[in-house]
Amino acid sequence: MKKRKLNYRFHNPNTAAETADYILKVFMEVNARKVEAAIREAVGTYPKTHEETNCCEGHPT
Protein backbone atom coordinates (compact mmCIF):
# COMPACT_ATOMS: atom_id res chain seq x y z
CA MET A 1 0.00 0.00 0.00
CA LYS A 2 1.33 3.44 -0.93
CA LYS A 3 1.73 6.01 1.88
CA ARG A 4 -0.01 9.33 1.42
CA LYS A 5 1.83 12.49 2.31
CA LEU A 6 -0.21 14.79 4.54
CA ASN A 7 -0.52 18.39 3.49
CA TYR A 8 -1.76 20.99 5.99
CA ARG A 9 -2.86 24.51 5.08
CA PHE A 10 -3.80 27.22 7.54
CA HIS A 11 -5.73 30.35 6.73
CA ASN A 12 -4.29 33.31 8.61
CA PRO A 13 -6.22 36.57 8.08
CA ASN A 14 -3.60 38.57 10.03
CA THR A 15 -0.67 40.46 8.59
CA ALA A 16 2.82 39.02 8.94
CA ALA A 17 3.65 41.65 11.59
CA GLU A 18 0.56 40.80 13.67
CA THR A 19 1.35 37.09 13.45
CA ALA A 20 4.96 37.66 14.49
CA ASP A 21 3.83 39.82 17.42
CA TYR A 22 1.41 37.12 18.60
CA ILE A 23 4.04 34.38 18.36
CA LEU A 24 6.53 36.57 20.24
CA LYS A 25 4.01 37.13 23.05
CA VAL A 26 3.38 33.39 23.33
CA PHE A 27 7.11 32.61 23.48
CA MET A 28 7.68 35.32 26.08
CA GLU A 29 4.89 33.97 28.29
CA VAL A 30 6.12 30.39 27.99
CA ASN A 31 9.75 31.28 28.74
CA ALA A 32 9.21 34.00 31.37
CA ARG A 33 10.71 31.91 34.20
CA LYS A 34 13.76 30.98 32.14
CA VAL A 35 14.34 34.62 31.20
CA GLU A 36 13.99 35.74 34.83
CA ALA A 37 16.42 33.03 35.96
CA ALA A 38 18.93 34.05 33.28
CA ILE A 39 18.69 37.71 34.32
CA ARG A 40 19.12 36.81 38.00
CA GLU A 41 22.12 34.65 37.15
CA ALA A 42 23.69 37.44 35.14
CA VAL A 43 23.14 39.92 37.98
CA GLY A 44 24.17 37.40 40.63
CA THR A 45 21.01 37.44 42.78
CA TYR A 46 19.19 34.24 43.59
CA PRO A 47 15.93 34.15 45.57
CA LYS A 48 15.90 31.49 48.30
CA THR A 49 12.22 30.64 47.94
CA HIS A 50 9.37 31.40 45.58
CA GLU A 51 7.63 33.43 48.30
CA GLU A 52 10.59 35.83 48.51
CA THR A 53 10.22 36.75 44.86
CA ASN A 54 6.61 37.88 45.27
CA CYS A 55 6.35 38.86 48.95
CA CYS A 56 6.96 42.58 48.60
CA GLU A 57 5.76 43.12 45.07
CA GLY A 58 4.31 46.60 44.83
CA HIS A 59 4.93 47.37 48.49
CA PRO A 60 7.74 49.43 50.00
CA THR A 61 10.07 47.48 52.26
Secondary structure, DSSP 8 states (H G I E B T S, - for coil): -------------S-HHHHHHHHHHHHHHHTHHHHHHHHHHHHT---SSHHHHHTTTTS--
